[in-house]
C-alpha cells in the first residue's frame, strides 16, 4: 500500500490520462469538423487546455476543464 503515497506514480498516471484525453478530443474534433464547426472548435479548445505540454497551473487547468465540460453538457455536445 506504500505505492499509493508515491507522488511520482500519480504524476505519471495523470500525464497518461492527459495524453489519452488530448488524443480523444482531437479525434472527436476531426470527426465533427465536417458536420459542426462550432463543436469541433469546442473540442479543440478543450484539447489545448488538457494538452500535457501546455504549462498551465494544474489547479487552473482542472477548473477550466470542469467549466468547459459543464458548458459542453449545457450546449448538448456530449450526446
C-alpha positions as CSV (number, residue, x, y, z in Angstrom):
1,X,0.0,0.0,0.0
2,X,3.0,2.2,0.1
3,X,2.8,2.9,-3.6
4,X,-0.4,4.9,-3.0
5,X,1.7,7.6,-1.4
6,X,4.2,7.8,-4.3
7,X,3.6,11.2,-5.9
8,X,5.7,10.4,-8.9
9,X,3.4,7.5,-9.7
10,X,0.3,9.7,-9.5
11,X,2.0,12.3,-11.7
12,X,2.8,9.6,-14.3
13,X,-0.8,8.4,-14.2
14,X,-2.1,12.0,-14.6
15,X,0.2,12.5,-17.6
16,X,-1.0,9.3,-19.3
17,X,-4.6,10.3,-18.8
18,X,-3.9,13.8,-20.1
19,X,-2.4,12.3,-23.2
20,X,-5.3,10.0,-23.8
21,X,-7.9,12.8,-23.3
22,X,-5.9,15.1,-25.6
23,X,-5.9,12.4,-28.3
24,X,-9.6,11.6,-27.8
25,X,-10.6,15.2,-28.0
26,X,-8.5,15.8,-31.1
27,X,-10.0,12.7,-32.8
28,X,-13.5,13.9,-31.8
29,X,-12.7,17.4,-33.3
30,X,-11.6,15.8,-36.6
31,X,-14.7,13.7,-36.8
32,X,-17.1,16.6,-36.0
33,X,-15.3,19.1,-38.3
34,X,-17.3,18.2,-41.4
35,X,-20.7,18.4,-39.7
36,X,-20.4,21.1,-37.0
37,X,-17.5,23.5,-36.9
38,X,-18.5,25.1,-33.6
39,X,-18.5,21.7,-31.8
40,X,-15.1,20.9,-33.4
41,X,-13.7,24.2,-32.2
42,X,-15.0,23.5,-28.7
43,X,-13.2,20.1,-28.8
44,X,-10.0,21.7,-30.0
45,X,-10.3,24.3,-27.2
46,X,-10.6,21.6,-24.6
47,X,-7.8,19.6,-26.2
48,X,-5.5,22.7,-25.9
49,X,-6.3,23.0,-22.2
50,X,-5.7,19.4,-21.4
51,X,-2.5,19.0,-23.6
52,X,0.3,17.8,-21.4
53,X,2.8,20.2,-23.0
54,X,0.8,23.3,-22.0
55,X,2.3,25.0,-18.9
56,X,-1.0,26.0,-17.2
57,X,-1.2,25.8,-13.4
58,X,-2.8,22.3,-12.7
59,X,-5.5,23.7,-10.4
60,X,-6.4,26.3,-13.0
61,X,-6.4,23.6,-15.7
62,X,-8.8,21.5,-13.7
63,X,-11.2,24.4,-13.2
64,X,-11.1,25.3,-16.9
65,X,-11.8,21.7,-17.9
66,X,-14.7,21.3,-15.4
67,X,-16.3,24.5,-16.6
68,X,-15.7,23.5,-20.2
69,X,-17.3,20.1,-19.8
70,X,-20.2,21.7,-18.0
71,X,-20.6,24.2,-20.8
72,X,-20.4,21.3,-23.3
73,X,-23.1,19.4,-21.5
74,X,-25.4,22.5,-21.5
75,X,-24.8,23.0,-25.2
76,X,-25.5,19.3,-25.9
77,X,-22.1,18.4,-27.3
78,X,-21.8,15.2,-25.4
79,X,-24.8,13.2,-26.7
